[in-house]
Amino acid sequence: MLKRKIEDTLIAWKNKPARKPLVIMGIRQCGKTYISQHFAEQNYKNVVYMNFIKQPERINAFAGSKDVDSILLNLSAQIRDAKFIPGETCLIFDEIQECPEARTSLKFFKEDGRFDVIATGSLLGVQGYGDELKKRRRKLVQKKELGINSVPVGSEDIIEMYPLDFEEFLWANGMNQDVIEVLRKCLAEEKPVPEGIHVALKQYLNLYVAIGGLPAPINAFLTTNNMNAVSEEYKAILKEYRDDMVKYAPDKDKPHIRECFNSIPKQLAKENKKFQYSKVKPGGRSETYLGSLQWLEDAGIICRCYNTDITGLPMEGNSKDNVFKVYTADIGLLIEMLGPGTRADILQGNLGGFKGAIFENLMADTLHKKQQRLYYFLKDSGLELDFLIRMKGECVPLEVKAKTAQSKSIKTVLNHPDKYHVKHVIKFGDFNVGRVGQLLTLPNYMQFLLDLDPEEIILEPIDVDAVNSLAKEILG
């Protein structure tokens, strides 16, 4: 099996004394079904699994009363070998977006407390329902076959799952953990990685870029050692994405979603990679395509990197919502979109001028899987930095370049600390660990080691006396 970091999160969830039902959402084909079933089988005596797409008749078990005993009675009639033993049974609701009634029932399972529930669903299905599903539900409600349902706020824990990152890919390929620890030590001490490890890790990274992080293509490669098998898996995955476009997307956006998605390679091929609607279609305007982009982002297929012309914190406060770049959320999707032969070019190092765009997308992939919102720096003067991150309480620019030398933008930013508030820059490329003054150079394969600050909510200190005084006024 593929070892996944989310397993630690699932164990922590199970160890909570009063745990809520768990909802795992994520991009299609990132491994939600497999990990939930594997975890449940390893940690419970009994597992009751249902898939609302493959087994639509299971939806009927949630019609009418949401009382847990009624639901279990209905399920036991449908699933003859099901065992519902309090404290020993885990129920898995797979593709829960197909059964809003099951989503609503999570509140009642939480209140009942006898059974653990794990639900999985696509990002689109968990966040909202498309036109076709809404039409189907309206008809059933009108026939009184279903009730009006809502998301059980406060009665569920939600976590997002992503495709494999580079470290998980190394685990899948049997990489010794001691080698990864050597990389961590080299980064911490800012010392070059031993040459044998350095060469091997560059090859593994090229392999990861060629295959991507979706489990099915990775398993296809591990089983066959054949890139054609990888491509066949991606064709099937992209077909599923297109089916979702029909099923979930609003009617007005359906004609434009595929156009936006297909334009990504053209957008990244430009010197200025800012997303331009005219590159989607001549004469294209934001009014036409903005909803389509939002749909792709909500589906987890793309991630946006927002422009800021200030290198300081907080980056969210300085970003421009209408100026952004677009990357695929997993590098494998971009490689598949670039067409036949691209994987061979990557493995042979024959990428030409598109190499920069690919490794820039790889950086976006890495940050996205670390649950980071993406930002880049660009001023009208032409100063540009690929990414900005928050690390150790500072705004740190990241550059993804082929050469180790400082670019004009890096020199300008570092030479004017009072203006740009930047003390350090990290540059990733096809080279080893090194430092020249405030510039730290790292090999591309070390991107996954970035230790980023979590998203923070900073609260002002509370004036207790003022609060007490106000309370007295209100209470008279």
C-alpha positions, 0 to 999 in steps of 0.5 A: 500500500502507499503510505500516507501522512494523513494516517497520522491525522486519522489516528489522532482523530480516533484518539479523541475521547468525544470525536465527531464524525469525520469528513475527508474531502479532496480532489478526485482520485487522491486516495480518499476511499482507499485510506478510509477503508484501510484505516477502518479495517486496521482499527475497528472490529467491524466496518460497514461500507457504502458507496452512494454512487455505486450503490444508489439504493443505499440512499433510501436508508436515509430517507424519512427519519434521521434517528440513528436506530431507524437508519441502522435498521434500514441499512441492516435490511440492505446489508445482510452481514452488517454488524452494528456493535457500539464502540466496535463498528465504523461506518463509511459513507463514500461519495457522500455528496450523492446523499445529502441526507447522509450528510445531515445524519452526521449530526445525529450520529454525533449526538448518539455517540455509539458509532464512529462515522467516516465520510468521503466526498469530492471537494465539489460535493462537500462544498455544494451541489451542482445543477443536476443534483439540485434538480434531482433533489427538488423533484424528490422533495416535491414528491415527499420522498426526501426532506430538506437537508442542511450541512450539520455545522459543528457536528463534524470534523472536516479534513482535506486530502491531497495527492501524494507529495514528493516525500510520500512518493519517495516512501512509495519507491522504498526510499530509506528514511535515513536518506531523508534525514540526511537531507534534513540535516544538510538543510539545517546545517546548510551543507551540500548533500553527498553526491551519490544522494544528490544524483539519486534524488534528482532522478527521483524528482524527475520521476515524480514530475513525470508521474505526479502524485495521484495514487492510480498513476503511481501504482501503475508505474510501480506495477508495470514500470511503464509510462504508457500505463501512467498515461492511461490512468491519467486519461481515465482520471481526466474523463472523470473530471470532465464528467464532474463538469457536467454533473456539478458545474452551474449550467452557465459555466459548463461550456467554459470550464474546459476552455479555462482548464485547457488554456493552462499550458498556454498561460504558463508558457508566457514570459508573464504568467499572469492569467489572461482571459484572452488566452482562453479564447480571443476576446475572452473577458473575466465576466465569462470565465471567472465562474469557470475558474472558481469551479476548477479551484473549488474542485481542487484541480487548480490553485491560484497564486495571487499578486502582491506588490509589497513583500511584507506581512500579512500577504493576504492583506496586500494581495490583488484578487483580480491579478493571479497565476493559475497552476494545476494542483498536481504536477502530473495533470500539467504533464499529461496536458502537455501531450505525448513525449513530455514524460520522456523529455522530463526523464531525459532532461530535454525540456527546453524553454518550458522547464521553468514553467514545469518546475514553477508549477512543481513549487506551486504543487508543493506549497498547495499540498502544505495547505498554503495560499499562494502569492507572488511579487510583481511590480510595474517596474519589472521586479518579480519574485516567483513565490512569497511564503511566511517562514519563521515569522518573516516574508521569505521570497522563493525563486525557482531558477536554473542558475545560482547567481542572484537575479536583478530582482533578488539583488534589488530586494535584498539591497533595500531591506527598509523598503522591501522588509526581506532578510533572506531569499531561497532559490531552488534549482538544479544545484546543491545546497549553498549560501552566498550572503542572504541567498540560500540555494537549494536543489529542487528536490528539497522543496518538500522540506520547507518548514512553513509557518501555519496560518495564524489568527492574531488577536489583540490582547483583551482588556478585561477591565474594559469588558467588565465595565461594558458588561455592567453597563449592559446589565444595568 
